[in-house]
Amino acid sequence: MKVLVTGGCGFVGSHVCEYYLKKGDNVVALDNMTKYELLRTGYNTELARSYNRNLLRDMGAITLKADVRDSSILSEISNLDFIVHTAAQPAVTISIEDPKLDISSNILGTFNVLELARNLKIPIVSCATIHVYGNKINDELVESESRYCFQYLDISEERRTGEGTLTPLHASKISADLYVKTYIDTYGIEAASFRLTGLYGERQLGGEDHGWVANFAIRTLLGEPINIYGTGKQVRDILYVKDLCEAFDAFYKTRKSGIYNIGSGYLNSISLIECIGLIEKITGLKPKVNYLDGRKGDLRYFVCDTEKAKQELKWNAKTHPEEGITNLINWIKDNLNLFKI
């Protein structure tokens, strides 16, 4: 089949492209190749941004430099079988600084790809986030020595969205998530919105704004201090990117439209402090940690109840954090030239 992956040269998108290329499918990786996030990291921006594109070209993908906000470009694409929409503005910090960028990327961009799927009558998965729930959960937490704890352990799709103190990212992601449901209900398209937890894996060029697991590993290997905003007890059921690729394909195979929490569950949950400890265990290196004031809009705890995805999509995460983070660390060691701080 022929698959369009928006944000195809990014972290998640590149893995989706690789997944389908290895299955023998035709892949179009659409990406605007923005350097907005990378310029804030201090990494080797030009080399890092072109890494995934060059890799995908060598694997046989068609790479198209274009922006999902430009509907005229999307309207020229045809003969597709499936769309995986990963292009987004993903960071709370950037959404506060530039709400126009956030709205246009996350709402208009999602609308445009939904229209493409509707016109071509093909299935689509769109990447949402657990941030759609807001951060009122923070009021229900207690603290242990190394993490925040929640009485219900995991959280299902039935929980209300948009609760607590909201930022532009919350608003744009809730809107995009709602548009997917709207297109399912109104136009009958085969679509899913995946509310994703913290993602990690090889080729994640994580910085302080987004991609904290990779950021911690990169800075540890470079001997640079790690900045933690808040107590470090924030918890996520982090999800290995290759498990996520299987979730996308599970939707394509089952065509069970709807909203899904996609994470790795309570047994794979980890706090920021615990993650740093695991990186120290794997690398033998102990980083310096600076504790700074917490950030506006931070969600201190989220663990996905993935029962709906298990029942409807026949999918569940397989990778334990120690295995996945070891793979990430090995990739960083092989590509330290990308991370010259």
VEXLO-82777 format. One record per residue (C-alpha): residue in three letters; x, y, z. Coordinates in steps of 0.5 Angstrom, whole numbers, padded with zeros to 4 digits, always signed. Layout:
% VEXLO-82777
alaXYZ/...
//
This chain:
% VEXLO-82777
met+0000+0000+0000/lys+0002+0007+0000/val+0003+0011+0006/leu+0003+0018+0008/val+0007+0020+0014/thr+0006+0028+0016/gly+0012+0030+0020/gly+0015+0024+0017/cys+0022+0026+0018/gly+0021+0028+0026/phe+0022+0023+0031/val+0016+0019+0031/gly+0015+0020+0024/ser+0021+0017+0022/his+0020+0011+0025/val+0013+0010+0022/cys+0016+0011+0015/glu+0021+0006+0017/tyr+0016+0001+0020/tyr+0012+0001+0013/leu+0018+0001+0009/lys+0021-0005+0012/lys+0014-0008+0010/gly+0015-0007+0003/asp+0010-0001+0003/asn+0011+0006-0001/val+0012+0011+0004/val+0011+0019+0003/ala+0015+0023+0009/leu+0012+0030+0009/asp+0015+0035+0013/asn+0017+0042+0013/met+0024+0041+0016/thr+0023+0047+0021/lys+0029+0048+0026/tyr+0024+0051+0031/glu+0025+0046+0037/leu+0032+0044+0035/leu+0035+0051+0035/arg+0033+0052+0042/thr+0037+0045+0044/gly+0044+0048+0042/tyr+0045+0041+0038/asn+0049+0041+0031/thr+0042+0044+0028/glu+0044+0043+0021/leu+0046+0036+0022/ala+0041+0033+0027/arg+0035+0036+0023/ser+0037+0032+0016/tyr+0039+0026+0020/asn+0032+0023+0019/arg+0031+0025+0012/asn+0038+0022+0009/leu+0036+0016+0013/leu+0029+0015+0010/arg+0032+0017+0003/asp+0037+0011+0003/met+0031+0007+0005/gly+0027+0009-0001/ala+0022+0013+0002/ile+0019+0019-0002/thr+0021+0026+0002/leu+0017+0032+0001/lys+0018+0038+0004/ala+0012+0041+0005/asp+0007+0044+0011/val+0001+0041+0013/arg-0002+0048+0014/asp-0002+0049+0007/ser-0008+0045+0004/ser-0006+0047-0003/ile+0000+0042-0003/leu-0004+0037+0001/ser-0009+0037-0005/glu-0004+0035-0010/ile-0003+0028-0006/ser-0007+0022-0009/asn-0007+0015-0009/leu-0006+0014-0002/asp-0008+0008+0003/phe-0007+0011+0010/ile-0005+0017+0013/val-0001+0017+0020/his-0001+0025+0022/thr+0005+0026+0027/ala+0006+0033+0025/ala+0005+0038+0031/gln+0007+0043+0035/pro+0008+0039+0041/ala+0011+0043+0047/val+0007+0047+0052/thr+0013+0052+0053/ile+0013+0054+0045/ser+0005+0054+0045/ile+0006+0060+0051/glu+0011+0064+0047/asp+0008+0063+0040/pro+0000+0061+0041/lys-0001+0063+0033/leu+0004+0058+0031/asp+0001+0053+0036/ile-0006+0054+0033/ser-0004+0054+0026/ser+0000+0047+0027/asn-0004+0043+0031/ile-0011+0045+0029/leu-0011+0048+0022/gly-0006+0042+0020/thr-0010+0037+0023/phe-0016+0040+0020/asn-0013+0039+0013/val-0010+0032+0014/leu-0017+0030+0016/glu-0020+0033+0009/leu-0015+0030+0005/ala-0017+0023+0009/arg-0025+0025+0007/asn-0024+0026+0000/leu-0019+0020-0001/lys-0024+0016+0003/ile-0018+0013+0007/pro-0017+0011+0014/ile-0013+0016+0018/val-0009+0016+0025/ser-0008+0023+0029/cys-0003+0024+0034/ala-0006+0027+0040/thr-0003+0027+0047/ile-0005+0026+0055/his-0005+0033+0056/val-0012+0034+0053/tyr-0014+0032+0060/gly-0011+0038+0063/asn-0008+0038+0070/lys-0013+0038+0075/ile-0010+0031+0076/asn-0005+0035+0080/asp-0010+0036+0086/glu-0011+0029+0087/leu-0004+0027+0088/val+0000+0025+0094/glu+0008+0024+0094/ser+0012+0019+0096/glu+0020+0019+0096/ser+0021+0019+0089/arg+0014+0020+0085/tyr+0007+0023+0085/cys+0002+0017+0087/phe-0005+0017+0084/gln-0011+0013+0088/tyr-0013+0010+0081/leu-0006+0008+0078/asp-0009+0009+0071/ile-0013+0014+0067/ser-0018+0012+0062/glu-0021+0016+0056/glu-0028+0017+0060/arg-0024+0022+0064/arg-0026+0029+0063/thr-0022+0033+0058/gly-0020+0040+0059/glu-0019+0041+0067/gly-0015+0045+0071/thr-0010+0051+0069/leu-0010+0051+0061/thr-0004+0053+0056/pro-0005+0054+0049/leu-0002+0047+0047/his-0008+0044+0052/ala-0013+0048+0047/ser-0010+0046+0041/lys-0009+0039+0042/ile-0016+0038+0045/ser-0019+0042+0039/ala-0015+0037+0034/asp-0018+0031+0038/leu-0025+0033+0038/tyr-0024+0035+0030/val-0022+0027+0029/lys-0029+0025+0033/thr-0033+0030+0029/tyr-0030+0027+0023/ile-0032+0020+0025/asp-0039+0022+0027/thr-0041+0027+0021/tyr-0037+0024+0015/gly-0036+0017+0017/ile-0029+0017+0016/glu-0025+0011+0019/ala-0020+0015+0024/ala-0017+0015+0031/ser-0014+0020+0035/phe-0009+0017+0040/arg-0008+0021+0046/leu+0000+0019+0047/thr+0004+0019+0053/gly+0011+0020+0054/leu+0015+0018+0048/tyr+0022+0016+0047/gly+0027+0012+0043/glu+0032+0012+0038/arg+0033+0018+0034/gln+0029+0023+0039/leu+0033+0029+0039/gly+0030+0031+0046/gly+0031+0038+0049/glu+0028+0041+0055/asp+0022+0043+0051/his+0020+0036+0049/gly+0023+0029+0049/trp+0025+0029+0056/val+0028+0022+0057/ala+0032+0023+0051/asn+0034+0030+0054/phe+0037+0026+0060/ala+0040+0021+0057/ile+0044+0026+0052/arg+0046+0030+0057/thr+0049+0025+0062/leu+0053+0022+0056/leu+0056+0029+0055/gly+0057+0030+0062/glu+0052+0036+0062/pro+0048+0038+0068/ile+0040+0036+0067/asn+0035+0041+0069/ile+0029+0039+0072/tyr+0023+0044+0073/gly+0019+0042+0079/thr+0021+0036+0084/gly+0023+0031+0079/lys+0017+0026+0082/gln+0013+0027+0075/val+0010+0021+0073/arg+0009+0018+0066/asp+0008+0011+0063/ile+0013+0012+0058/leu+0012+0009+0051/tyr+0018+0006+0046/val+0017+0009+0039/lys+0017+0002+0036/asp+0011+0000+0040/leu+0007+0006+0038/cys+0009+0004+0031/glu+0005-0003+0032/ala-0001+0001+0035/phe-0002+0005+0028/asp-0002-0001+0024/ala-0006-0004+0029/phe-0011+0001+0027/tyr-0010+0000+0020/lys-0012-0007+0021/thr-0018-0007+0025/arg-0021+0000+0023/lys-0024+0001+0030/ser-0025+0009+0030/gly-0025+0013+0036/ile-0021+0016+0041/tyr-0015+0012+0045/asn-0010+0013+0050/ile-0004+0010+0048/gly+0001+0008+0053/ser+0005+0003+0057/gly+0001+0002+0063/tyr+0003+0003+0070/leu+0008-0003+0071/asn+0012+0001+0066/ser+0011+0008+0069/ile+0017+0012+0071/ser+0018+0019+0075/leu+0024+0024+0072/ile+0028+0022+0078/glu+0027+0014+0077/cys+0029+0015+0070/ile+0035+0019+0072/gly+0037+0013+0076/leu+0036+0008+0071/ile+0040+0012+0066/glu+0046+0012+0071/lys+0045+0005+0072/ile+0045+0003+0065/thr+0051+0008+0063/gly+0055+0008+0070/leu+0055+0016+0070/lys+0052+0020+0075/pro+0050+0027+0072/lys+0049+0033+0076/val+0042+0035+0077/asn+0039+0042+0078/tyr+0032+0043+0081/leu+0028+0049+0078/asp+0022+0052+0079/gly+0016+0048+0076/arg+0013+0050+0069/lys+0006+0053+0068/gly+0001+0047+0065/asp+0005+0042+0068/leu+0002+0035+0069/arg+0005+0032+0074/tyr+0002+0025+0073/phe-0001+0021+0068/val-0001+0013+0067/cys-0006+0011+0061/asp-0011+0006+0062/thr-0010+0002+0055/glu-0016-0003+0056/lys-0020+0000+0050/ala-0014-0001+0045/lys-0013-0008+0048/gln-0020-0010+0046/glu-0021-0006+0040/leu-0014-0005+0037/lys-0012-0012+0039/trp-0005-0008+0041/asn-0001-0007+0048/ala+0006-0004+0049/lys+0011-0010+0050/thr+0018-0006+0051/his+0020-0005+0058/pro+0023+0002+0060/glu+0030-0001+0061/glu+0030-0005+0055/gly+0028+0001+0051/ile+0032+0007+0054/thr+0038+0002+0053/asn+0037+0002+0046/leu+0036+0010+0046/ile+0043+0010+0050/asn+0047+0006+0045/trp+0044+0010+0039/ile+0046+0017+0042/lys+0053+0014+0043/asp+0054+0012+0036/asn+0051+0019+0034/leu+0055+0024+0039/asn+0056+0028+0033/leu+0049+0031+0033/phe+0049+0033+0040/lys+0055+0038+0041/ile+0052+0043+0046/
//
